């Protein structure tokens, strides 16, 4: 069969390719032109697609809801965009064991709604409710409470995935005791789809915390933010997240406490007395038109704030900022007319020195995707597990 014939056969086999698919993946399709978008309903259909793609050497790009897709791929003009959007089942729920097995297309918000009736939650849920479980695990994603709960890979107990050859593989177990020896699921977590398409995940859960308290403090400048943040890290508090918002002349530091009610209320009183924090009903909002996204390890967050403070003063340009200090994610917004390539290059150099990641208008400018040593390591593994280079061949993590 020719390439066109096999693509037509796959389209016929899977059936409906998803009405409104172009709208669903509008952002993904701005830079990419797959030959076909497929919406398999079962893992067996995923397996069939990948088997045929491997035989005929047709690239396959797995995607959930596409919220993180552009961060990991270059533009491509061929292949199959394989959506896991219809794999939404809860396979097995074990509240007594604090675990759940779900299909990879289930979204964070859908999982949250399912668990809340039993006062249980998935601790590493992202802040974007449309993120799918598969996408979150594949990118080792996390939310603003990373400081307290870590990233998603720490909650993976077992996994089912489709290999680049189309085989359905199950690894790990349903309880913590079953996870022994080398855990292949940890290789898949954070691999951005390079080594397999995640179809099911068994997740470790936790009881919902008794209470969540949000406190805010208006600060005079970024230097004050730095001082208070350093002091807070030495406090014995149940810190879940620490956020900073700088917009025009307003600078706000906000923290979340999460845990047992009595302990949090005592901590709240102490923070009010020592620093002047006040109760805050809502979290500070993100910038609406952020052009720059910065990601560093949480222990480098204060370095980011210091450098942005210095950078802003040096160039005489005002930067609006929304940053989550405790997970190292910052969004910047500025006047495009005043921003130039020299400023971007300087900011890029700072981020590279801090071993962080910089995304400018959707394009990865600096970060682990540009680390040659890391790419070579991934490429070596990739050649072993996917010799035909079927899965995500235009990955940013492979191109030197």
C-alpha positions in Angstrom: 0.0 0.0 0.0 1.1 3.6 -0.6 1.4 6.2 2.1 -1.9 7.8 1.0 -3.6 4.5 0.9 -2.6 3.5 4.4 -3.7 7.0 5.7 -7.0 6.6 4.0 -7.3 3.0 5.5 -6.6 4.3 9.0 -9.2 7.1 8.6 -11.8 4.5 7.5 -10.8 2.1 10.3 -11.0 4.6 13.1 -14.1 6.1 11.7 -15.1 9.7 12.7 -11.9 11.8 12.9 -13.5 14.2 15.2 -15.9 17.0 14.2 -14.5 20.3 15.4 -11.0 18.8 15.6 -9.5 21.8 13.9 -11.1 24.1 16.4 -10.0 21.9 19.3 -6.4 22.0 18.2 -6.4 25.5 16.7 -3.2 26.6 18.4 -1.5 23.3 17.6 -2.4 23.6 13.9 -1.1 27.2 13.7 2.4 25.8 13.3 1.8 22.2 12.3 0.1 20.5 9.4 -0.5 16.8 10.0 -1.9 14.7 7.2 -4.6 13.3 9.5 -6.1 13.8 12.9 -7.3 10.6 14.5 -9.5 10.2 17.6 -9.2 6.5 18.7 -11.8 5.3 21.2 -9.8 2.4 22.7 -6.2 1.5 23.4 -6.5 -1.3 20.8 -7.2 1.4 18.1 -4.2 3.4 19.3 -2.1 0.2 18.9 -3.4 -0.4 15.4 -2.6 3.1 14.3 0.9 3.0 15.7 1.6 -0.5 14.3 0.7 0.7 10.8 2.5 3.9 11.2 5.7 2.0 12.2 5.4 -0.3 9.2 5.0 2.6 6.7 7.2 5.0 8.6 4.5 7.6 9.2 5.2 10.0 12.1 2.8 10.0 15.0 2.3 12.9 17.4 0.2 12.1 20.5 -1.8 14.9 21.9 -4.2 15.3 24.8 -5.9 18.7 24.7 -2.8 20.4 23.3 -2.2 22.7 26.3 1.5 21.8 26.4 2.1 20.5 22.9 3.9 23.5 21.4 6.4 23.5 24.2 7.9 20.2 23.0 7.7 20.1 19.2 9.0 22.0 16.2 6.6 22.7 13.3 5.9 19.6 11.1 4.1 19.1 7.8 3.3 15.4 7.8 2.2 12.5 9.9 -0.7 11.7 12.2 -1.9 13.8 15.1 -3.2 11.1 17.5 -5.6 12.5 20.0 -6.3 10.7 23.3 -9.3 13.0 23.9 -11.8 10.1 23.8 -9.9 7.9 26.3 -11.7 9.3 29.3 -12.6 6.3 31.4 -12.1 5.7 35.1 -10.9 2.1 35.0 -10.7 1.3 38.7 -11.2 3.5 41.7 -9.9 2.3 45.1 -10.6 5.0 47.7 -9.6 2.8 50.6 -6.2 2.3 48.9 -6.0 6.0 47.9 -5.4 5.1 44.2 -7.2 5.4 40.9 -6.6 4.0 37.4 -7.7 6.3 34.7 -7.4 6.6 30.9 -5.0 9.2 29.7 -7.5 11.5 28.0 -9.3 12.3 31.3 -8.8 16.0 32.2 -7.5 17.3 35.5 -10.9 19.0 36.1 -12.8 15.8 35.4 -10.6 13.8 37.8 -11.0 16.5 40.4 -14.8 16.4 40.1 -14.8 12.6 40.3 -12.7 12.4 43.5 -14.2 15.3 45.5 -17.2 13.4 46.7 -14.9 11.2 48.8 -12.8 14.2 50.0 -9.9 12.8 48.0 -7.7 14.6 45.4 -4.7 14.2 43.1 -2.0 16.4 44.7 0.0 17.2 41.5 -2.9 18.5 39.5 -2.0 21.4 37.3 -3.6 24.8 37.4 -5.0 24.3 33.9 -8.2 22.2 34.2 -8.1 21.2 30.6 -4.7 19.4 30.9 -5.2 15.7 30.4 -3.7 13.2 32.8 -1.6 11.7 30.0 -0.3 15.0 28.9 0.5 16.0 32.5 2.4 12.8 33.2 4.2 12.8 29.8 5.6 16.3 30.5 6.0 15.6 34.3 3.8 18.6 34.9 2.8 20.3 38.1 0.8 23.1 39.5 1.4 26.1 41.7 1.5 23.8 44.8 4.6 22.0 43.6 6.5 23.1 46.7 4.2 21.1 48.9 3.2 18.2 46.6 6.1 17.9 44.0 5.5 17.0 40.4 3.2 14.5 38.8 5.8 11.6 38.3 5.9 11.1 42.1 2.3 10.0 42.1 2.5 7.4 39.2 2.2 3.9 40.5 1.6 2.1 37.2 1.1 2.8 33.6 -0.2 1.3 30.3 1.3 2.7 27.1 1.6 1.8 23.4 5.2 1.3 22.3 6.6 2.8 19.0 6.0 -0.7 17.5 2.4 -0.6 18.5 2.6 -3.1 21.4 0.4 -2.5 24.5 2.7 -2.5 27.5 1.8 -2.5 31.2 4.3 -1.6 33.9 4.2 -0.9 37.6 1.4 -1.9 39.9 -1.7 -0.8 41.8 -0.1 -0.4 45.2 3.1 1.2 46.4 4.4 -2.3 47.4 4.1 -3.5 43.8 6.5 -0.9 42.4 9.9 -2.5 42.8 13.0 -2.7 40.7 13.5 -0.4 37.7 10.2 1.5 37.1 9.7 2.0 33.4 6.8 4.3 34.1 9.3 6.9 35.4 11.1 6.8 32.1 7.8 7.6 30.3 6.9 10.4 32.8 8.6 13.5 31.5 9.5 11.9 28.1 7.1 14.2 26.1 5.8 11.2 24.1 9.2 10.1 22.7 9.1 6.5 24.0 5.5 5.6 24.1 1.9 6.9 24.0 0.4 6.8 27.6 -3.1 5.3 27.5 -3.7 4.5 31.2 -2.2 5.6 34.5 -2.5 4.4 38.1 -2.2 7.4 40.4 -1.6 7.7 44.1 -4.1 10.0 45.8 -4.3 11.9 49.1 -7.1 13.1 51.4 -8.3 16.6 50.8 -6.6 19.0 53.3 -8.9 20.3 56.0 -8.3 23.9 55.2 -6.7 26.3 52.6 -5.9 29.8 53.7 -4.8 32.6 51.3 -2.9 35.7 52.6 -1.7 38.8 50.8 0.8 41.5 51.5 1.4 44.7 49.5 5.1 45.4 49.1 7.0 48.6 48.2 9.5 47.0 45.8 11.0 43.7 44.6 13.8 43.9 47.1 11.2 43.7 49.9 9.7 40.6 48.1 13.1 39.0 48.2 13.7 39.7 51.9 10.2 38.4 53.0 10.5 35.3 50.8 13.8 34.4 52.4 12.4 34.9 55.8 9.3 32.8 55.0 11.3 29.9 54.0 12.7 29.7 57.5 9.3 29.8 59.1 7.6 26.6 60.3 4.5 26.9 58.2 2.4 24.6 56.0 3.4 26.6 52.8 1.6 25.4 49.7 2.4 28.2 47.3 4.0 31.7 47.2 3.1 34.0 44.4 4.2 37.5 43.4 2.3 39.9 41.1 3.8 43.1 39.8 1.6 45.3 37.8 2.3 49.0 37.2 3.2 50.4 40.7 1.4 47.6 42.6 3.5 44.7 44.0 1.6 42.0 45.9 3.0 38.9 47.6 0.5 36.1 48.2 0.9 32.8 50.0 -1.3 29.8 50.5 -1.3 27.6 53.6 -2.7 24.1 53.4 -3.2 21.4 56.0 -4.9 21.0 59.3 -7.4 23.7 60.4 -6.1 24.4 63.9 -2.4 24.6 62.8 -3.2 26.9 59.9 -5.2 29.3 61.9 -2.3 29.6 64.4 0.1 30.2 61.5 -2.2 32.8 60.0 -2.2 34.8 63.2 1.6 34.6 63.5 2.1 35.8 59.8 -0.3 38.7 60.3 1.5 39.8 63.4 5.0 39.4 62.1 4.7 40.5 58.4 1.3 42.3 58.1 -0.3 39.7 55.9 -4.1 40.1 55.4 -6.7 37.5 54.5 -7.2 37.2 50.7 -10.3 35.7 49.1 -8.7 35.0 45.7 -5.4 34.3 44.1 -3.7 37.1 42.1 -4.6 36.8 38.4 -2.1 36.0 35.7 -1.0 38.6 33.1 -3.4 38.6 30.2 -0.8 39.3 27.4 2.4 37.7 28.7 4.9 37.4 26.0 7.6 35.7 28.0 7.3 32.5 30.1 10.2 31.6 32.4 10.7 28.3 34.2 13.5 27.6 36.7 14.0 25.3 39.6 12.2 26.7 42.7 15.4 27.4 44.5 16.3 29.8 41.6 13.1 31.9 41.9 14.7 34.6 43.9 17.6 34.9 41.4 14.9 35.5 38.7 13.3 38.3 40.8 16.7 39.9 41.5 17.7 39.8 37.8 14.4 41.1 36.6 14.6 44.0 39.1 18.1 44.8 37.8 17.1 44.3 34.2 14.1 46.6 34.5 16.2 49.4 36.1 19.0 49.0 33.6 16.8 49.2 30.5 14.2 51.6 31.8 11.3 49.3 30.8 8.4 48.5 33.0 7.7 44.8 33.3 4.4 43.3 34.6 5.0 40.0 36.3 3.1 37.1 37.6 5.4 34.5 39.3 4.9 31.4 41.4 8.0 31.6 43.6 7.5 28.1 45.0 7.4 26.3 41.6 9.7 28.6 39.5 7.2 29.7 36.8 7.1 33.3 35.8 5.1 35.2 33.2 6.2 38.6 31.9 4.3 41.3 30.1 5.8 44.5 28.7 5.5 47.2 26.1 6.5 45.6 22.7 7.5 49.0 21.3 10.3 49.3 23.9 11.4 45.6 23.9 14.2 44.7 21.5 16.3 41.7 20.5 19.3 42.8 22.6 17.0 42.8 25.7 15.8 39.3 24.8 19.3 38.1 24.3 20.3 39.4 27.7 17.3 37.8 29.4 18.1 34.6 27.6 21.7 34.6 28.8 20.4 35.0 32.4 18.0 32.1 32.1 20.7 29.9 30.6 23.0 30.7 33.4 20.3 29.7 35.9 19.7 26.5 33.8 16.1 27.5 33.2 13.7 27.6 30.3 12.5 30.7 28.4 9.6 30.7 26.0 9.0 33.8 23.9 5.7 34.1 22.1 5.3 30.3 22.0 8.9 29.6 20.9 11.4 27.9 23.1 14.4 30.2 23.1 16.4 28.7 26.0 16.1 25.7 28.2 16.6 22.0 28.6 15.3 21.6 25.0 18.5 23.4 23.9 20.8 21.4 26.1 23.0 19.4 23.7 24.1 16.8 26.3 20.6 16.1 27.4 19.4 15.8 23.8 22.1 13.3 23.0 21.1 11.1 26.0 17.5 11.2 24.9 18.5 10.4 21.3 20.5 7.4 22.4 17.5 6.0 24.3 15.2 6.9 21.4 17.3 4.9 18.9 16.9 1.8 21.1 13.2 2.0 21.7 12.1 3.7 18.4 14.6 2.9 15.7 12.2 4.1 12.9 11.7 7.4 14.7 7.9 7.2 14.5 6.9 9.0 17.7 7.4 12.8 17.8 10.3 12.9 15.3 10.2 16.7 15.3 10.6 16.9 19.1 12.6 19.9 20.4 14.3 17.5 22.7 16.0 15.7 19.8 17.0 18.4 17.4 20.5 19.8 17.8 
